[in-house]
Amino acid sequence: MSRCVPWEASGGKSGSAFLKTLDDRYLIKQISKQEMSAFLKFAPHYFRHMYRTYRGEMLTIFAKILGMYTISFKNRITGKSTKINVIVQENLFYGRKVSKIFDLKGSLRNRMVSEDKESAVWQDENLLKFIRENPIYIREHTKQHLHDAIWNDTLFLSKVDVMDYSLLVGLDEENKEIYVGIVDFIRTYTWDKKLESWVKEAGLLGGGGKVPTIISPKQYKNRFREAMDNYFLVVPDRFGFELADEDGSF
């Protein structure tokens, strides 16, 4: 950890500091005291969930969290002590040639970023614009595995009251491969979020009845599942095309 280097994670709005190990394998993210407290409460359930996937009982696409730490250091000149909380997690794109990265939440509200920078992390609206001309096709069994893994993980997150997570997607356009993982899944649905959601749904304070930026874990789960299912298309069945060619019907 002492040999990590700062890493600018484009696309995030949390303002958290990010570090990356020199070999590129692991990421270290600064988290708030509230996030640390929230994760500690459901961590036993998370590790049981991951153990079940390790045993082959079900599928998962969680970006693995390897540890959580509080780091303390002291300024020798001023004598001031500082503490920061961090999590260590795998780098989903370690050893991969990723040309485009998307951070997807299943929402179309303020989910567009500038595409000027090559290193930009694109969001949901950018993806919809991209797939109009470049649909992301995956094989049927891959689509089923992705569906099952998202179903398992989002069901778990809903049960432990977590929302606002993302599906991180990396495209290797040269080798025609995609890499995916669910990230940022340590933010629980607290009372302040419930109040904001209620105010906006009720149209108070100028909310206007629009879809709230913060919704319940169950609503988030359902929206997330539906959106991810629509973002990735099944590659056309070659057998279907062969039949069509033979009888000439289409």
Summary of the structure (lengths in Angstrom):
residues: 250
radius of gyration: 20.6
end to end distance: 60.0
largest distance: 83.9
contacts: 657
relative contact order: 0.14
helix: 37%
strand: 24%
